[in-house]
């Protein structure tokens, strides 16, 4: 999958609050489908659909332990999304720093002026 398509899939998968909650749960360790479904008021097939979206995006993988198929977080895709976001974070931080400097200059100029 091309980098752009992978990134699109990651952000599309993370757009859903249920999938973000699943990712948050898997950040603390692997879990079975039943364990992942427990906090949600939805059926196991509905959770399985969410898991398939996360798997296709490369955010989670399925293991095999006897009869269990625990899911685990795959940090690589999250790291790719973080790198993409970091570029824009740096741009915005630079913009905010320039704005802060301008505001400081305007404050100083305002203090230097004497009321008439």
C-alpha positions in Angstrom: 0.0 0.0 0.0 1.3 3.4 -0.9 2.3 5.8 1.9 -0.5 8.2 1.1 -3.1 5.4 1.1 -1.8 4.0 4.3 -2.0 7.4 6.0 -5.5 7.8 4.6 -6.5 4.5 6.0 -5.0 5.3 9.4 -6.8 8.6 9.8 -10.1 7.1 8.5 -9.8 4.3 11.1 -9.0 6.8 13.9 -12.0 9.0 12.9 -14.3 6.7 14.8 -14.4 7.0 18.7 -15.0 3.3 19.2 -11.9 2.5 17.2 -9.9 5.1 19.1 -11.1 3.5 22.4 -10.0 0.1 21.1 -6.5 1.5 20.2 -6.3 3.0 23.7 -7.2 -0.3 25.3 -4.6 -2.2 23.2 -1.9 0.3 24.2 -1.9 -1.4 27.6 -1.5 -4.9 26.1 -3.1 -7.4 23.8 -6.8 -8.4 24.2 -9.3 -10.9 22.8 -12.4 -9.7 20.8 -14.5 -10.5 23.9 -12.3 -8.3 26.1 -12.4 -5.5 23.6 -16.1 -5.7 23.2 -16.9 -5.7 26.9 -17.0 -1.9 27.5 -19.2 -1.2 24.5 -22.9 -1.5 24.1 -22.7 -3.3 20.7 -22.6 -6.8 19.4 -19.4 -8.8 18.9 -20.0 -8.7 15.1 -20.0 -4.9 15.3 -16.8 -4.9 17.2 -15.3 -7.4 14.7 -16.1 -4.9 11.9 -14.2 -2.2 13.8 -11.3 -4.6 14.3 -11.2 -5.3 10.6 -11.0 -1.6 9.8 -8.1 -1.2 12.3 -6.4 -4.3 10.8 -6.7 -3.1 7.2 -5.2 0.2 8.3 -2.3 -1.7 9.9 -3.0 -0.3 13.3 -3.6 -3.7 15.0 -2.6 -7.3 14.2 -4.1 -10.6 15.1 -2.1 -13.2 17.0 -2.7 -16.8 17.6 -2.6 -18.5 21.0 -4.2 -21.9 20.9 -7.9 -21.1 20.4 -7.5 -17.4 21.1 -6.9 -14.7 18.5 -5.7 -11.8 20.6 -5.3 -8.4 18.9 -2.3 -6.2 19.5 -1.4 -2.7 18.7 1.0 -2.1 15.8 2.8 1.1 16.6 4.5 1.5 13.2 1.4 3.0 11.6 0.8 5.4 14.5 4.4 6.5 14.2 3.9 7.2 10.5 0.8 9.3 11.3 2.7 11.1 14.1 5.6 11.9 11.7 3.1 13.4 9.2 1.5 15.5 12.0 4.9 16.6 13.4 5.7 18.4 10.2 2.6 20.5 10.6 3.1 20.9 14.3 6.4 22.5 13.6 4.9 24.9 11.1 2.2 26.0 13.6 4.7 26.3 16.5 6.8 28.7 14.3 3.6 30.7 13.5 2.7 30.9 17.1 6.2 32.0 18.1 6.1 34.8 15.5 2.7 35.8 16.7 4.0 35.9 20.3 7.0 38.0 19.2 4.7 40.5 17.4 2.3 40.7 20.4 5.3 41.4 22.7 6.5 44.1 20.3 3.0 45.7 20.2 2.8 45.6 24.0 6.2 47.3 24.4 5.3 49.9 21.8 2.0 50.6 23.7 3.8 51.1 27.0 6.4 53.4 25.4 3.7 55.8 24.2 2.7 58.5 26.6 -1.0 59.4 27.0 -1.8 62.9 25.6 
